[in-house]
Amino acid sequence: MDTKRNRFILRGGGHGNYGGNELYAFDMDSLTWSRLTDPTPYDDLDVHCSRKSNFLIDGQPRSIHTYDGDAYIPHIDSICNTYGTSGYPQCAAGTELICYSFTTGKYTSSQAVVGLEGKAGAVHQITGDWWLQGTNNAESGRLGHYNAKTGTWETGAYDSQMATTYDKIAAIDPDNGYFILIKATGDLYAFPFSAFAPGTSKVSDYPQTTTGTGPDLARVGNSGGLQYDERLKKIVAWDGGKEIYLLDTKTWVWKKIVPEGDTPNTFYKSGTFGRFSYSPKSDVYFLYNNVSENVFILDLKGSRNSGALLQSFVLTSGITGRVPFTVGLAFKKGDTKKPTLDIADYQVTVKKVWNDGSVKHAVVSGSVNMMAGFTKTINVFSGGSQPKGVSLTEADIIAAAPTASVQLGSIGTVSLSTLLGSPVRIWVSGPEMVEAHYQSMVGAEASLAVKFHVKLYKGGKIQIRTIVENGMLNAISTDKIYTPTVIIGGKTVFNNGSSDINHNKQTRWDASGWIGTVDPDITIAQDTAYLMASGLVPNYWKTGPSEKALNALTQVYSPLENGQWTPRMGNAGFQSQIGLLPRWDATYINSDGDSRAYRSVIANARALNSYPIIWNDKATIEPIVISSFGTWTYSGAGSGGATGIATTGGLVWDVAHHGSGGYLAYLITGDYYYMETMLHQALTCYLVTSSRRGTGTGRLLLPVQVRGIAWSNRTVGQAVAISPTSSITLDLAALLSTGIDYWLAKTQTPGINGLGYFYAYSANAPNFIWGPGKEAAWQQHFWMQTLGYVSDLEPLTDMTNWNIVRDYLYQGVVGILGGGGAGSYCFTRGGVSTPTISAVNNMLDPKLWCSDWGCVYRLSFGEKNPDICSNVLLDHPEWAAIGYWGNLLPAIAYAVDDGATGAADSWDRITNASNWARIEKSGFEDTPNWGIHPRSIGISRPFK
């Protein structure tokens, strides 16, 4: 099985009856066959054996009987065999390792020391090394170990019991450390890798007795099937029938399974070694009995889980071995109350549920066998049995005695060892991982604190994140200058190049390290199609960002630098962070979890903390609880508000231009740090709002500009919807309710206009800021899409009032995409930035504004709306990915999905315009922020 491309490789030929040496591939994703190489022409097959070589004149090797000797070796991306077997037509040749490289499309050869007829082998799933038991003569009848990284062999002793039996088959159990071999004599052997000694080891010294209902071992050894299922932690055997047999290598007990579905065709003895293979990516078994028969696919997921398959996620690691992992998993409402995975070692900690009690978000931790650079697909089910075991606790962290320290120049040093035993919280605790958080002020500083987030995995591997915060709300915070040194497990993980760092007030930075392993460098590719279907992220339209766009993403975090956030967020024009999700987060979704986009999501979530959003309570050194700071703003008690807050380093956070930060990072990783970043930014939205807007949770989130209202509701809505319930989130939820109740009353004002607009912004009230009677339709669209998106997130236990206001606002986007007639507004002008909505230059009283969209059209363009609209979109639809037409798309998409009156007709109008292709081709692949499509209208996506 070519695990890199998820395809089964079939080699043609034999040494006596067919000289074809071609390679075929069956693609497990598309379920199609292809021929990778052409056979050597018959005239060049050297049928008289005149060439004393395993290679023919065209550079391809002779056809051979492969036995169980074909192996895909990941480290060299090649399929290999030891060509000691006679080549077609029974031409004798020396032992030689011949590999076909899928990278170069060429064959290469090197020395081999085991092989010949009757060989049986398997590749170690963790190390990538090849273990091969040979047959025939004294040199080849040995157990061989091929190190693919170094290209070297080492062998055991001549094994007479193995050398005389040609028919045998092998598999590797990497978890328990066995080379399992079954002979056609009906014997089973379990050679422990720990016993391997060059020159002396023999597989036959380790016969293994088994019990239970097992297969016909003679048939298994005589070219049946033998694989290892990491998810089941069992050896899987097939002896030619419908039944499958599972062997537990701890108890050596067989268990028979009779899968449902079709029965494979007749068992063929000849030419069938390797026909029963396992696809790690697809998590199914592949059976190919004969060239004239169909392929059979065996799915054993039902043996592991009793629920429906919901989604999957893919891990990639930078190291080889047993790798610990933690991910966040989001779930569609109603899908599950007890999710399970198809691996053996994991735990699930539910952190948030939907209003119906089903799981919304969970943190999952565990460990899996990984090979550096190769993927591991893990499937998630709606039900079944989760693993049981004794939960790790903080006592286990204390027993492990991890060491970490943060020295901030002459200001002081904080050491983890002095804090063990006094955690601030236990974030998760289960049989696979426990995470505890610790914190301390630094020396005599009033605002400088150090925090340690410690994850201890079963087996002793530890990850520690250190966080340095310079931000209190109710204590004097000042900029600090120091030379930092972060040491974890005795290794310096950050020291800023031994240079000073200027730590601006109200910001924080972090650094991480591992103990007991090098950094696994895990990347997580979530099932983005399922993630969009859950409603927790928008339904992005265009997939497949270019390599240029992916490579341009910031992928590396540098403390106190801005990443890809606009340094001065208040700048005019398109910005990558503006939208329901910022560009890098949206690109993670529309790239199907590309690793570069993943790193960018993480790097930018960390970089947001370089802006002045850290406002802790000095009593707790934690984000504030609003009800404890009812009259406070960022500048103190009873103070006014602000549009933006600046650091002395030049980074400016702006309420009307800030992006979603920490939300997607937390959603996909389950990392508390990103959730806390999200909470900090949500609380900043509260603190920049003047205390004149209300006290505590009764404060109205009204930062003047419509877009500021929109993005504040998005940020707070995300934080409440996905964070575990706490005093912080309960207050934020109350803050949302205050706002929505206020706007609900506005929508119910007697005599309110029929536009769907009820608030406009002006810096010079009562005049409209954009010109007499003009309003920024695009800002209103921001508000509409926010209410639509957040309604899907379900942050409040009762969404009734929220949805009423949402539906009222939807009238605006439906109206601006109207049809013909004096009371309507032609959709062709929907991309206008500031239509005139009132003949009276008074933005304070929406009752004075136009009563219908026909009035808006007439005031904006000086003529009556035509009875029949043209079918050509005006006002630069080709700029949609970064312009006003794009700002409109998410609003109408959510309106369609929420069944707003007239929304489906409005969508049909614009998508059937003669130049709709200008919007479609405006660049949403690389700039997906606004490219949001109704979920209720299908899209063909090349997702897994």
WODAJO-V310593 format. One record per residue. N is the residue number from 1. RES is the residue in three letters. PSI is psi in whole degrees, 0 to 359 (NA if undefined). OMEGA is omega as a letter, one per 30 degrees, with the letter a starting at -180 (* if undefined). Layout:
N,RES,PSI,OMEGA + N,RES,PSI,OMEGA
This chain:
1,MET,121,l + 2,ASP,95,a + 3,THR,339,l + 4,LYS,324,a + 5,ARG,2,l + 6,ASN,60,l + 7,ARG,147,l + 8,PHE,132,a + 9,ILE,130,l + 10,LEU,128,l + 11,ARG,132,l + 12,GLY,164,l + 13,GLY,188,a + 14,GLY,175,a + 15,HIS,356,a + 16,GLY,323,a + 17,ASN,351,a + 18,TYR,129,a + 19,GLY,2,a + 20,GLY,128,a + 21,ASN,22,a + 22,GLU,164,l + 23,LEU,139,l + 24,TYR,157,l + 25,ALA,136,l + 26,PHE,115,a + 27,ASP,119,a + 28,MET,341,l + 29,ASP,316,a + 30,SER,350,a + 31,LEU,46,l + 32,THR,150,l + 33,TRP,151,l + 34,SER,156,l + 35,ARG,123,a + 36,LEU,323,l + 37,THR,154,l + 38,ASP,149,l + 39,PRO,153,l + 40,THR,134,l + 41,PRO,150,a + 42,TYR,320,a + 43,ASP,343,a + 44,ASP,13,a + 45,LEU,355,l + 46,ASP,57,a + 47,VAL,347,l + 48,HIS,5,l + 49,CYS,37,a + 50,SER,334,l + 51,ARG,125,l + 52,LYS,61,a + 53,SER,153,l + 54,ASN,349,a + 55,PHE,144,l + 56,LEU,178,a + 57,ILE,335,a + 58,ASP,6,l + 59,GLY,359,l + 60,GLN,152,a + 61,PRO,160,l + 62,ARG,155,l + 63,SER,140,l + 64,ILE,168,l + 65,HIS,120,a + 66,THR,334,a + 67,TYR,218,l + 68,ASP,43,a + 69,GLY,356,l + 70,ASP,138,l + 71,ALA,135,l + 72,TYR,122,a + 73,ILE,108,a + 74,PRO,320,a + 75,HIS,332,l + 76,ILE,5,l + 77,ASP,53,a + 78,SER,154,l + 79,ILE,129,a + 80,CYS,158,l + 81,ASN,150,l + 82,THR,114,a + 83,TYR,41,l + 84,GLY,339,l + 85,THR,144,l + 86,SER,138,l + 87,GLY,160,a + 88,TYR,137,f + 89,PRO,85,a + 90,GLN,45,l + 91,CYS,125,a + 92,ALA,145,l + 93,ALA,159,a + 94,GLY,166,l + 95,THR,131,a + 96,GLU,138,l + 97,LEU,116,a + 98,ILE,127,a + 99,CYS,141,l + 100,TYR,120,a + 101,SER,124,l + 102,PHE,344,l + 103,THR,315,a + 104,THR,341,a + 105,GLY,27,a + 106,LYS,158,l + 107,TYR,146,l + 108,THR,162,l + 109,SER,153,l + 110,SER,178,a + 111,GLN,138,l + 112,ALA,149,a + 113,VAL,356,l + 114,VAL,160,l + 115,GLY,234,a + 116,LEU,191,a + 117,GLU,151,l + 118,GLY,13,l + 119,LYS,154,l + 120,ALA,132,a + 121,GLY,175,l + 122,ALA,157,l + 123,VAL,132,l + 124,HIS,125,a + 125,GLN,339,a + 126,ILE,307,a + 127,THR,336,a + 128,GLY,3,l + 129,ASP,152,a + 130,TRP,127,l + 131,TRP,130,a + 132,LEU,125,l + 133,GLN,122,a + 134,GLY,182,a + 135,THR,187,l + 136,ASN,249,a + 137,ASN,181,a + 138,ALA,329,a + 139,GLU,323,a + 140,SER,344,a + 141,GLY,52,a + 142,ARG,166,l + 143,LEU,123,a + 144,GLY,146,l + 145,HIS,116,l + 146,TYR,117,l + 147,ASN,106,a + 148,ALA,334,a + 149,LYS,320,a + 150,THR,345,a + 151,GLY,28,a + 152,THR,154,l + 153,TRP,151,l + 154,GLU,148,a + 155,THR,159,l + 156,GLY,207,a + 157,ALA,163,l + 158,TYR,133,a + 159,ASP,99,a + 160,SER,327,l + 161,GLN,330,l + 162,MET,329,a + 163,ALA,339,a + 164,THR,355,a + 165,THR,116,a + 166,TYR,323,a + 167,ASP,111,l + 168,LYS,164,a + 169,ILE,151,a + 170,ALA,158,l + 171,ALA,164,a + 172,ILE,131,l + 173,ASP,99,a + 174,PRO,336,a + 175,ASP,321,a + 176,ASN,358,l + 177,GLY,46,a + 178,TYR,144,l + 179,PHE,108,a + 180,ILE,129,l + 181,LEU,134,l + 182,ILE,130,l + 183,LYS,159,l + 184,ALA,351,l + 185,THR,353,a + 186,GLY,14,a + 187,ASP,145,l + 188,LEU,137,a + 189,TYR,146,l + 190,ALA,94,a + 191,PHE,120,l + 192,PRO,130,a + 193,PHE,331,a + 194,SER,342,a + 195,ALA,359,a + 196,PHE,128,l + 197,ALA,117,a + 198,PRO,134,l + 199,GLY,346,a + 200,THR,334,a + 201,SER,142,l + 202,LYS,134,l + 203,VAL,324,a + 204,SER,348,l + 205,ASP,356,a + 206,TYR,59,l + 207,PRO,148,a + 208,GLN,125,l + 209,THR,136,l + 210,THR,160,l + 211,THR,182,a + 212,GLY,187,l + 213,THR,99,a + 214,GLY,179,a + 215,PRO,174,l + 216,ASP,100,a + 217,LEU,329,l + 218,ALA,320,l + 219,ARG,323,l + 220,VAL,312,a + 221,GLY,338,a + 222,ASN,55,l + 223,SER,36,l + 224,GLY,218,a + 225,GLY,140,l + 226,LEU,120,a + 227,GLN,170,l + 228,TYR,131,l + 229,ASP,105,a + 230,GLU,326,a + 231,ARG,323,l + 232,LEU,343,a + 233,LYS,41,a + 234,LYS,152,l + 235,ILE,134,a + 236,VAL,125,a + 237,ALA,147,l + 238,TRP,129,a + 239,ASP,20,l + 240,GLY,351,l + 241,GLY,204,l + 242,LYS,336,a + 243,GLU,150,l + 244,ILE,145,a + 245,TYR,134,a + 246,LEU,130,a + 247,LEU,121,l + 248,ASP,114,a + 249,THR,7,l + 250,LYS,322,a + 251,THR,343,a + 252,TRP,41,l + 253,VAL,132,l + 254,TRP,150,l + 255,LYS,133,a + 256,LYS,138,l + 257,ILE,135,l + 258,VAL,97,a + 259,PRO,153,l + 260,GLU,168,l + 261,GLY,203,a + 262,ASP,155,l + 263,THR,128,l + 264,PRO,156,a + 265,ASN,184,a + 266,THR,141,l + 267,PHE,122,l + 268,TYR,131,a + 269,LYS,318,a + 270,SER,142,l + 271,GLY,29,a + 272,THR,11,l + 273,PHE,138,l + 274,GLY,4,a + 275,ARG,340,l + 276,PHE,105,a + 277,SER,162,a + 278,TYR,134,l + 279,SER,107,l + 280,PRO,323,a + 281,LYS,311,a + 282,SER,345,a + 283,ASP,46,l + 284,VAL,163,l + 285,TYR,147,a + 286,PHE,131,l + 287,LEU,126,l + 288,TYR,102,a + 289,ASN,321,a + 290,ASN,149,a + 291,VAL,341,a + 292,SER,10,a + 293,GLU,168,l + 294,ASN,161,l + 295,VAL,145,l + 296,PHE,140,l + 297,ILE,129,l + 298,LEU,125,l + 299,ASP,114,a + 300,LEU,13,a + 301,LYS,325,l + 302,GLY,339,l + 303,SER,343,a + 304,ARG,331,a + 305,ASN,147,l + 306,SER,354,a + 307,GLY,180,l + 308,ALA,147,l + 309,LEU,121,a + 310,LEU,312,a + 311,GLN,178,l + 312,SER,161,l + 313,PHE,155,a + 314,VAL,127,l + 315,LEU,143,l + 316,THR,135,a + 317,SER,153,l + 318,GLY,359,a + 319,ILE,165,l + 320,THR,137,l + 321,GLY,198,l + 322,ARG,115,a + 323,VAL,126,l + 324,PRO,150,l + 325,PHE,156,l + 326,THR,131,l + 327,VAL,159,l + 328,GLY,140,l + 329,LEU,127,l + 330,ALA,149,a + 331,PHE,144,l + 332,LYS,145,a + 333,LYS,130,l + 334,GLY,356,a + 335,ASP,324,a + 336,THR,151,l + 337,LYS,353,l + 338,LYS,80,a + 339,PRO,148,l + 340,THR,160,l + 341,LEU,161,l + 342,ASP,39,l + 343,ILE,167,a + 344,ALA,324,a + 345,ASP,97,l + 346,TYR,166,l + 347,GLN,152,l + 348,VAL,125,l + 349,THR,109,a + 350,VAL,128,a + 351,LYS,338,a + 352,LYS,140,l + 353,VAL,157,l + 354,TRP,171,a + 355,ASN,342,l + 356,ASP,4,l + 357,GLY,352,l + 358,SER,161,a + 359,VAL,131,l + 360,LYS,318,a + 361,HIS,139,l + 362,ALA,152,l + 363,VAL,124,a + 364,VAL,130,l + 365,SER,154,l + 366,GLY,199,l + 367,SER,147,a + 368,VAL,158,l + 369,ASN,130,a + 370,MET,152,l + 371,MET,131,a + 372,ALA,127,l + 373,GLY,355,a + 374,PHE,153,a + 375,THR,157,l + 376,LYS,115,l + 377,THR,129,a + 378,ILE,125,a + 379,ASN,148,a + 380,VAL,132,a + 381,PHE,163,a + 382,SER,344,a + 383,GLY,184,a + 384,GLY,192,a + 385,SER,124,l + 386,GLN,151,l + 387,PRO,146,l + 388,LYS,158,l + 389,GLY,170,l + 390,VAL,128,a + 391,SER,139,l + 392,LEU,148,a + 393,THR,179,l + 394,GLU,334,l + 395,ALA,326,l + 396,ASP,325,l + 397,ILE,316,l + 398,ILE,317,a + 399,ALA,326,l + 400,ALA,339,l + 401,ALA,55,l + 402,PRO,147,l + 403,THR,136,l + 404,ALA,145,l + 405,SER,151,l + 406,VAL,115,l + 407,GLN,126,a + 408,LEU,68,a + 409,GLY,224,a + 410,SER,353,a + 411,ILE,321,l + 412,GLY,172,a + 413,THR,140,l + 414,VAL,129,a + 415,SER,137,l + 416,LEU,322,a + 417,SER,330,a + 418,THR,350,a + 419,LEU,344,a + 420,LEU,137,a + 421,GLY,348,a + 422,SER,63,a + 423,PRO,150,l + 424,VAL,323,l + 425,ARG,158,l + 426,ILE,108,a + 427,TRP,313,l + 428,VAL,155,l + 429,SER,125,l + 430,GLY,182,a + 431,PRO,345,a + 432,GLU,332,a + 433,MET,144,l + 434,VAL,137,l + 435,GLU,124,l + 436,ALA,149,a + 437,HIS,139,a + 438,TYR,155,a + 439,GLN,159,l + 440,SER,146,l + 441,MET,160,a + 442,VAL,114,l + 443,GLY,226,a + 444,ALA,10,a + 445,GLU,141,a + 446,ALA,341,a + 447,SER,356,a + 448,LEU,124,a + 449,ALA,153,l + 450,VAL,137,l + 451,LYS,149,l + 452,PHE,125,l + 453,HIS,113,a + 454,VAL,121,l + 455,LYS,119,l + 456,LEU,118,l + 457,TYR,153,l + 458,LYS,132,a + 459,GLY,348,l + 460,GLY,357,l + 461,LYS,138,a + 462,ILE,134,l + 463,GLN,135,l + 464,ILE,124,l + 465,ARG,128,l + 466,THR,139,a + 467,ILE,131,l + 468,VAL,117,a + 469,GLU,134,l + 470,ASN,72,a + 471,GLY,104,l + 472,MET,146,l + 473,LEU,316,a + 474,ASN,32,l + 475,ALA,153,a + 476,ILE,121,l + 477,SER,134,l + 478,THR,159,l + 479,ASP,144,l + 480,LYS,146,l + 481,ILE,125,a + 482,TYR,164,l + 483,THR,113,a + 484,PRO,148,l + 485,THR,116,l + 486,VAL,121,a + 487,ILE,127,l + 488,ILE,123,a + 489,GLY,33,l + 490,GLY,0,a + 491,LYS,137,l + 492,THR,119,a + 493,VAL,344,l + 494,PHE,132,l + 495,ASN,13,l + 496,ASN,35,a + 497,GLY,28,a + 498,SER,24,l + 499,SER,161,l + 500,ASP,151,l + 501,ILE,136,l + 502,ASN,102,a + 503,HIS,100,l + 504,ASN,150,l + 505,LYS,153,l + 506,GLN,27,l + 507,THR,171,l + 508,ARG,162,l + 509,TRP,165,a + 510,ASP,161,l + 511,ALA,147,a + 512,SER,159,l + 513,GLY,169,a + 514,TRP,151,l + 515,ILE,132,l + 516,GLY,356,l + 517,THR,159,l + 518,VAL,165,l + 519,ASP,120,l + 520,PRO,344,l + 521,ASP,55,a + 522,ILE,135,l + 523,THR,148,a + 524,ILE,120,l + 525,ALA,104,l + 526,GLN,164,l + 527,ASP,90,a + 528,THR,334,l + 529,ALA,317,l + 530,TYR,321,a + 531,LEU,317,l + 532,MET,321,a + 533,ALA,334,l + 534,SER,340,a + 535,GLY,355,a + 536,LEU,345,l + 537,VAL,157,l + 538,PRO,164,a + 539,ASN,87,a + 540,TYR,143,a + 541,TRP,300,a + 542,LYS,129,l + 543,THR,176,l + 544,GLY,58,l + 545,PRO,151,a + 546,SER,160,l + 547,GLU,322,l + 548,LYS,316,a + 549,ALA,318,a + 550,LEU,318,a + 551,ASN,338,a + 552,ALA,351,a + 553,LEU,138,l + 554,THR,124,a + 555,GLN,355,a + 556,VAL,133,l + 557,TYR,134,l + 558,SER,125,a + 559,PRO,132,l + 560,LEU,20,l + 561,GLU,163,a + 562,ASN,354,a + 563,GLY,231,l + 564,GLN,8,l + 565,TRP,141,l + 566,THR,127,a + 567,PRO,314,l + 568,ARG,95,a + 569,MET,337,a + 570,GLY,359,l + 571,ASN,149,a + 572,ALA,161,l + 573,GLY,180,a + 574,PHE,136,l + 575,GLN,144,a + 576,SER,335,a + 577,GLN,348,a + 578,ILE,134,l + 579,GLY,182,l + 580,LEU,320,l + 581,LEU,150,l + 582,PRO,168,a + 583,ARG,317,a + 584,TRP,323,l + 585,ASP,316,l + 586,ALA,325,l + 587,THR,326,l + 588,TYR,320,a + 589,ILE,311,a + 590,ASN,355,l + 591,SER,5,a + 592,ASP,41,l + 593,GLY,33,l + 594,ASP,141,a + 595,SER,327,l + 596,ARG,320,l + 597,ALA,323,l + 598,TYR,312,l + 599,ARG,328,l + 600,SER,321,l + 601,VAL,314,a + 602,ILE,312,a + 603,ALA,318,a + 604,ASN,329,l + 605,ALA,321,l + 606,ARG,320,a + 607,ALA,333,l + 608,LEU,332,a + 609,ASN,353,l + 610,SER,349,l + 611,TYR,160,a + 612,PRO,75,a + 613,ILE,4,a + 614,ILE,108,a + 615,TRP,82,a + 616,ASN,160,l + 617,ASP,123,a + 618,LYS,336,a + 619,ALA,332,a + 620,THR,344,a + 621,ILE,33,a + 622,GLU,165,l + 623,PRO,145,a + 624,ILE,155,l + 625,VAL,121,a + 626,ILE,316,a + 627,SER,343,l + 628,SER,351,a + 629,PHE,52,a + 630,GLY,327,a + 631,THR,2,a + 632,TRP,148,l + 633,THR,184,a + 634,TYR,338,a + 635,SER,12,l + 636,GLY,182,a + 637,ALA,139,l + 638,GLY,29,a + 639,SER,172,l + 640,GLY,181,a + 641,GLY,193,a + 642,ALA,158,l + 643,THR,317,a + 644,GLY,164,l + 645,ILE,132,a + 646,ALA,154,l + 647,THR,163,l + 648,THR,345,l + 649,GLY,358,l + 650,GLY,1,l + 651,LEU,130,a + 652,VAL,121,l + 653,TRP,131,a + 654,ASP,128,a + 655,VAL,327,a + 656,ALA,352,a + 657,HIS,5,a + 658,HIS,151,a + 659,GLY,169,l + 660,SER,128,a + 661,GLY,129,l + 662,GLY,338,a + 663,TYR,301,a + 664,LEU,322,l + 665,ALA,316,l + 666,TYR,319,a + 667,LEU,319,a + 668,ILE,343,a + 669,THR,336,a + 670,GLY,16,a + 671,ASP,123,a + 672,TYR,325,a + 673,TYR,319,a + 674,TYR,325,l + 675,MET,318,a + 676,GLU,323,l + 677,THR,316,l + 678,MET,317,l + 679,LEU,318,l + 680,HIS,316,a + 681,GLN,323,l + 682,ALA,319,l + 683,LEU,330,l + 684,THR,323,l + 685,CYS,323,l + 686,TYR,315,a + 687,LEU,340,l + 688,VAL,354,l + 689,THR,130,a + 690,SER,143,l + 691,SER,345,l + 692,ARG,345,l + 693,ARG,355,l + 694,GLY,171,a + 695,THR,131,l + 696,GLY,228,a + 697,THR,353,l + 698,GLY,4,l + 699,ARG,138,l + 700,LEU,122,l + 701,LEU,85,a + 702,LEU,76,l + 703,PRO,44,l + 704,VAL,295,a + 705,GLN,145,l + 706,VAL,318,a + 707,ARG,327,l + 708,GLY,321,l + 709,ILE,315,a + 710,ALA,306,a + 711,TRP,329,l + 712,SER,318,l + 713,ASN,324,l + 714,ARG,311,a + 715,THR,313,l + 716,VAL,321,l + 717,GLY,317,l + 718,GLN,315,a + 719,ALA,316,a + 720,VAL,321,a + 721,ALA,327,a + 722,ILE,342,a + 723,SER,148,l + 724,PRO,149,a + 725,THR,130,a + 726,SER,176,l + 727,SER,329,l + 728,ILE,310,a + 729,THR,330,l + 730,LEU,320,l + 731,ASP,321,l + 732,LEU,323,l + 733,ALA,319,l + 734,ALA,325,l + 735,LEU,317,l + 736,LEU,316,a + 737,SER,320,l + 738,THR,313,a + 739,GLY,314,a + 740,ILE,326,l + 741,ASP,323,l + 742,TYR,314,a + 743,TRP,330,l + 744,LEU,317,l + 745,ALA,323,l + 746,LYS,318,a + 747,THR,338,a + 748,GLN,11,l + 749,THR,129,l + 750,PRO,134,l + 751,GLY,8,l + 752,ILE,147,a + 753,ASN,171,a + 754,GLY,21,a + 755,LEU,336,a + 756,GLY,3,l + 757,TYR,139,l + 758,PHE,4,l + 759,TYR,140,l + 760,ALA,162,a + 761,TYR,140,l + 762,SER,139,l + 763,ALA,355,a + 764,ASN,60,a + 765,ALA,145,g + 766,PRO,7,a + 767,ASN,145,l + 768,PHE,140,a + 769,ILE,332,a + 770,TRP,357,a + 771,GLY,165,a + 772,PRO,115,l + 773,GLY,7,a + 774,LYS,141,l + 775,GLU,148,l + 776,ALA,99,a + 777,ALA,326,a + 778,TRP,327,l + 779,GLN,323,l + 780,GLN,323,l + 781,HIS,325,l + 782,PHE,316,a + 783,TRP,316,a + 784,MET,313,a + 785,GLN,327,l + 786,THR,313,a + 787,LEU,324,l + 788,GLY,313,a + 789,TYR,311,a + 790,VAL,331,l + 791,SER,327,l + 792,ASP,329,a + 793,LEU,335,l + 794,GLU,63,l + 795,PRO,337,a + 796,LEU,149,l + 797,THR,335,l + 798,ASP,111,a + 799,MET,9,a + 800,THR,304,a + 801,ASN,321,l + 802,TRP,312,a + 803,ASN,332,l + 804,ILE,314,l + 805,VAL,318,l + 806,ARG,309,a + 807,ASP,327,l + 808,TYR,314,l + 809,LEU,326,a + 810,TYR,336,l + 811,GLN,331,a + 812,GLY,313,a + 813,VAL,325,l + 814,VAL,319,a + 815,GLY,320,a + 816,ILE,351,l + 817,LEU,39,a + 818,GLY,186,l + 819,GLY,204,a + 820,GLY,166,l + 821,GLY,152,a + 822,ALA,333,a + 823,GLY,9,a + 824,SER,182,a + 825,TYR,119,a + 826,CYS,130,a + 827,PHE,336,a + 828,THR,338,l + 829,ARG,21,a + 830,GLY,342,a + 831,GLY,8,l + 832,VAL,137,a + 833,SER,317,a + 834,THR,77,l + 835,PRO,156,l + 836,THR,117,a + 837,ILE,358,a + 838,SER,138,l + 839,ALA,345,l + 840,VAL,128,a + 841,ASN,67,a + 842,ASN,107,a + 843,MET,355,a + 844,LEU,334,a + 845,ASP,97,a + 846,PRO,348,l + 847,LYS,341,a + 848,LEU,354,a + 849,TRP,175,a + 850,CYS,146,l + 851,SER,343,l + 852,ASP,171,a + 853,TRP,343,l + 854,GLY,322,l + 855,CYS,318,l + 856,VAL,317,a + 857,TYR,314,a + 858,ARG,316,l + 859,LEU,326,a + 860,SER,324,a + 861,PHE,2,l + 862,GLY,21,l + 863,GLU,161,l + 864,LYS,145,l + 865,ASN,130,a + 866,PRO,155,l + 867,ASP,327,l + 868,ILE,122,l + 869,CYS,151,l + 870,SER,179,a + 871,ASN,27,a + 872,VAL,121,l + 873,LEU,131,a + 874,LEU,181,l + 875,ASP,48,l + 876,HIS,61,l + 877,PRO,338,l + 878,GLU,347,l + 879,TRP,12,a + 880,ALA,322,a + 881,ALA,336,l + 882,ILE,13,a + 883,GLY,195,a + 884,TYR,324,l + 885,TRP,322,l + 886,GLY,319,l + 887,ASN,331,a + 888,LEU,327,a + 889,LEU,314,a + 890,PRO,325,a + 891,ALA,314,a + 892,ILE,329,l + 893,ALA,314,l + 894,TYR,325,l + 895,ALA,320,l + 896,VAL,311,a + 897,ASP,330,a + 898,ASP,6,l + 899,GLY,29,l + 900,ALA,141,a + 901,THR,125,l + 902,GLY,355,a + 903,ALA,318,a + 904,ALA,321,l + 905,ASP,320,l + 906,SER,318,l + 907,TRP,317,l + 908,ASP,323,a + 909,ARG,309,a + 910,ILE,323,a + 911,THR,343,l + 912,ASN,6,l + 913,ALA,150,a + 914,SER,334,l + 915,ASN,28,l + 916,TRP,330,a + 917,ALA,335,l + 918,ARG,323,l + 919,ILE,314,a + 920,GLU,328,a + 921,LYS,22,a + 922,SER,355,l + 923,GLY,24,a + 924,PHE,343,l + 925,GLU,314,a + 926,ASP,337,l + 927,THR,80,a + 928,PRO,1,a + 929,ASN,309,a + 930,TRP,356,a + 931,GLY,72,a + 932,ILE,135,a + 933,HIS,146,l + 934,PRO,135,l + 935,ARG,329,a + 936,SER,352,l + 937,ILE,116,a + 938,GLY,149,l + 939,ILE,138,l + 940,SER,117,a + 941,ARG,143,l + 942,PRO,40,a + 943,PHE,162,l + 944,LYS,NA,*
